[in-house]
């Protein structure tokens, strides 16, 4: 993940400190919810968090409700992390129209899990629906990524109970490499992510549209808007 420079770390630290003070939350509580140390939160608030990775900044920002995506520039090494965060910001923002509450957080590594990653959990209480959202940028080892997605979905099912419906959504920015890779995996993804982008877009935007099965939804290459294709293998020939 990218790291913040000194001036940016100072700006974000001030925003974090203000948000935490306004919410009346202790540093220890922020650290516990974000999965980081209290000392790290202190360093961030003091503007000394420049060497800290973007995943940790994102975790604390999610706890405090602070949007950090627009703050990061795009030097070498930071682009991947920015696009991933934009995917999560996009889905959480759009989903509000459909009555969803979104929580974006860092999922920490464990012996039987993939490396730490960012994910969004969408919950629509009045329909008893929940979904786990992952962003693929670039498209990863699909076998491991799909297994991780299913594992997280199963955790949600156990957490919410048998009367809830749980699904999963993958967001994929439309880069040339991404389109090529998804097209190569068309048959496998069609079996395990069968819902169309249009079905997911409707569910995210409209309260009366039911949540579909697991699916893949394209964004533009900047992760600023959705580009639902009829079938997600999608754009074999870029426009």
Phi, psi and omega per residue, in radians:
X1 nan 2.756 3.115
X2 -1.256 2.872 3.074
X3 -2.143 2.707 -3.099
X4 -1.536 2.502 3.029
X5 -1.383 3.077 -2.999
X6 -1.113 -0.772 -3.101
X7 -1.156 -0.694 3.122
X8 -1.194 -0.706 3.118
X9 -1.056 -0.676 3.127
X10 -1.163 -0.718 3.136
X11 -1.129 -0.828 3.138
X12 -1.149 -0.678 3.124
X13 -1.033 -0.724 3.114
X14 -1.139 -0.692 3.120
X15 -1.162 -0.715 3.116
X16 -1.099 -0.799 -3.108
X17 -1.081 -0.743 3.140
X18 -1.147 -0.771 -3.126
X19 -1.119 -0.724 -3.134
X20 -1.172 -0.746 3.132
X21 -1.114 -0.737 -3.139
X22 -1.106 -0.679 -3.123
X23 -1.416 -0.213 -3.140
X24 1.215 0.644 -3.111
X25 -1.844 2.444 3.096
X26 -1.371 2.659 3.084
X27 -1.001 -0.677 -3.132
X28 -1.098 -0.647 3.129
X29 -1.213 -0.718 3.091
X30 -1.048 -0.807 -3.125
X31 -1.063 -0.762 -3.124
X32 -1.098 -0.782 -3.120
X33 -1.206 -0.579 -3.097
X34 -1.504 -0.209 -3.119
X35 1.307 0.523 3.094
X36 -2.173 3.087 3.121
X37 -1.481 2.721 3.070
X38 -1.094 -0.634 3.126
X39 -1.055 -0.627 3.123
X40 -1.172 -0.723 3.098
X41 -1.075 -0.727 3.108
X42 -1.061 -0.793 3.123
X43 -1.051 -0.738 3.113
X44 -1.045 -0.856 -3.073
X45 -1.143 -0.473 3.128
X46 -1.499 0.008 -3.138
X47 1.373 0.309 -3.103
X48 -1.893 0.392 -3.053
X49 -1.703 0.302 -3.122
X50 -0.917 -0.761 -3.128
X51 -1.305 -0.103 -3.091
X52 -1.341 2.431 -3.094
X53 -1.186 2.723 -3.107
X54 -1.094 -0.533 3.136
X55 -1.093 -0.655 3.116
X56 -1.253 -0.711 3.050
X57 -1.008 -0.773 -3.112
X58 -1.137 -0.660 -3.130
X59 -1.125 -0.796 3.128
X60 -1.185 -0.692 3.125
X61 -1.071 -0.681 3.132
X62 -1.114 -0.697 3.126
X63 -1.111 -0.697 -3.060
X64 -1.567 -0.116 -3.116
X65 1.255 0.531 -3.132
X66 -1.780 2.240 3.116
X67 -1.487 2.017 -3.118
X68 -1.898 -0.097 -3.009
X69 -1.020 -0.814 -3.079
X70 -1.233 -0.192 -3.080
X71 -1.418 -0.433 -3.011
X72 -1.513 2.324 3.043
X73 -1.363 -3.032 -3.016
X74 -2.186 0.924 3.049
X75 -1.253 2.987 3.125
X76 -0.969 2.381 3.091
X77 1.665 -0.264 -3.070
X78 -1.784 -0.250 -2.967
X79 -1.073 -0.763 -3.105
X80 -1.018 -0.852 -3.119
X81 -1.086 -0.675 -3.141
X82 -1.119 -0.796 -3.107
X83 -1.132 -0.693 3.089
X84 -1.043 -0.815 3.138
X85 -1.120 -0.663 3.114
X86 -1.127 -0.649 3.075
X87 -1.013 -0.814 -3.109
X88 -1.212 -0.657 3.087
X89 -1.111 -0.732 -3.126
X90 -1.091 -0.869 -3.062
X91 -1.172 -0.675 3.138
X92 -1.167 -0.651 3.136
X93 -1.218 -0.822 3.140
X94 -1.132 -0.670 -3.052
X95 -1.143 -0.351 3.100
X96 -1.038 -0.599 3.129
X97 -1.099 -0.534 -3.123
X98 -1.588 0.150 3.099
X99 1.507 0.273 -3.126
X100 -1.588 2.555 2.925
X101 -1.847 2.223 -3.084
X102 -1.985 2.412 3.071
X103 -2.217 2.102 3.124
X104 -1.816 2.293 -3.070
X105 -2.609 2.914 3.062
X106 -1.583 2.271 3.062
X107 -1.708 2.056 -3.064
X108 -1.381 2.612 3.125
X109 -1.230 2.644 3.018
X110 -2.513 2.964 -3.062
X111 -0.955 -0.541 -3.091
X112 -1.890 0.329 -3.116
X113 -2.164 2.835 3.053
X114 -1.217 2.960 3.117
X115 -1.020 2.848 -3.119
X116 -0.911 2.438 -3.133
X117 -2.598 2.923 3.105
X118 -1.679 2.417 3.041
X119 -2.512 2.753 3.070
X120 -2.056 2.369 3.025
X121 -1.878 2.148 3.101
X122 -1.826 2.330 -3.130
X123 -2.290 2.261 3.071
X124 -2.125 1.646 -2.958
X125 -1.097 -0.740 -3.029
X126 -1.188 -0.298 3.043
X127 -1.892 -0.009 -3.086
X128 0.927 0.962 3.135
X129 -2.200 2.490 3.080
X130 -2.496 2.584 -3.129
X131 -2.506 2.500 3.019
X132 -1.770 2.339 -3.068
X133 -2.084 2.192 3.049
X134 -2.060 2.672 3.067
X135 -1.988 2.318 3.126
X136 -1.886 1.767 3.098
X137 -2.672 1.784 -0.054
X138 -1.312 3.031 3.101
X139 -1.075 2.160 -3.026
X140 -1.494 -2.923 2.923
X141 -1.090 1.869 -2.941
X142 -1.165 -0.629 3.123
X143 -1.018 -0.862 3.141
X144 -1.178 -0.677 -3.109
X145 -1.159 -0.720 3.114
X146 -1.197 -0.663 3.098
X147 -1.110 -0.708 3.119
X148 -1.148 -0.706 3.122
X149 -1.102 -0.739 3.126
X150 -1.183 -0.662 3.116
X151 -1.099 -0.741 3.121
X152 -1.178 -0.654 3.090
X153 -1.090 -0.728 3.133
X154 -1.135 -0.656 3.076
X155 -1.076 -0.695 3.101
X156 -1.134 -0.732 3.134
X157 -1.038 -0.756 3.136
X158 -1.182 -0.598 -3.116
X159 -1.264 -0.754 -3.041
X160 -1.522 -0.485 3.117
X161 1.815 2.936 -3.000
X162 -1.224 -0.311 -3.129
X163 -1.515 0.018 3.088
X164 -1.784 2.629 3.023
X165 -1.780 2.263 -3.102
X166 -2.110 2.395 3.124
X167 -2.427 -3.011 -3.094
X168 -2.545 2.592 -3.132
X169 -2.389 2.341 3.040
X170 -1.911 2.259 3.041
X171 -1.771 2.305 -3.075
X172 -2.307 1.945 3.081
X173 -1.095 2.470 -3.049
X174 -1.463 1.314 2.961
X175 -1.670 2.821 3.120
X176 -1.027 -0.773 3.138
X177 -1.130 -0.687 3.141
X178 -1.137 -0.775 3.122
X179 -1.093 -0.731 -3.132
X180 -1.117 -0.787 -3.083
X181 -1.160 -0.744 3.140
X182 -1.158 -0.652 3.102
X183 -1.123 -0.698 3.104
X184 -1.070 -0.535 -3.085
X185 -1.756 0.344 -2.992
X186 -0.870 -0.883 -3.026
X187 -1.187 -0.717 3.135
X188 -1.150 -0.765 -3.114
X189 -1.230 -0.585 3.115
X190 -1.113 -0.547 3.120
X191 -1.349 -0.660 -3.026
X192 -1.751 -0.320 3.065
X193 -2.264 1.183 -2.944
X194 -1.317 -0.417 -3.062
X195 -1.226 2.564 -3.140
X196 -1.449 2.823 3.070
X197 -1.096 -0.600 3.122
X198 -1.123 -0.681 3.113
X199 -1.129 -0.722 3.139
X200 -1.246 -0.653 3.104
X201 -1.073 -0.745 3.119
X202 -1.094 -0.753 -3.126
X203 -1.152 -0.616 -3.140
X204 -1.263 -0.584 -3.012
X205 -1.658 -0.383 -2.988
X206 -2.210 2.235 -3.058
X207 -1.129 -0.489 -3.097
X208 -1.522 -0.148 -3.133
X209 -1.494 2.148 -3.106
X210 -1.212 2.678 3.073
X211 -1.222 2.270 -3.141
X212 -1.475 -3.071 3.036
X213 -1.165 3.091 3.115
X214 -0.996 2.511 -3.094
X215 -2.744 3.054 3.096
X216 -2.095 2.321 -3.118
X217 -2.184 2.166 3.122
X218 -1.357 2.557 2.870
X219 -1.982 3.004 2.953
X220 -1.214 3.031 -3.008
X221 -1.172 -0.336 3.139
X222 -1.643 -0.064 -3.097
X223 1.040 0.747 3.115
X224 -1.851 -0.308 3.106
X225 -2.741 2.781 3.112
X226 -1.433 2.640 3.053
X227 -2.358 1.279 -3.058
X228 -1.169 2.191 3.041
X229 -1.705 2.762 -3.138
X230 -1.012 -0.780 3.024
X231 -2.220 2.429 -2.967
X232 -1.169 -0.417 3.055
X233 -0.989 -0.461 2.667
X234 1.196 -1.975 -2.848
X235 -1.730 1.419 3.107
X236 -1.197 -0.495 3.101
X237 -2.149 1.762 -3.115
X238 -0.954 2.467 -3.133
X239 -1.222 nan nan
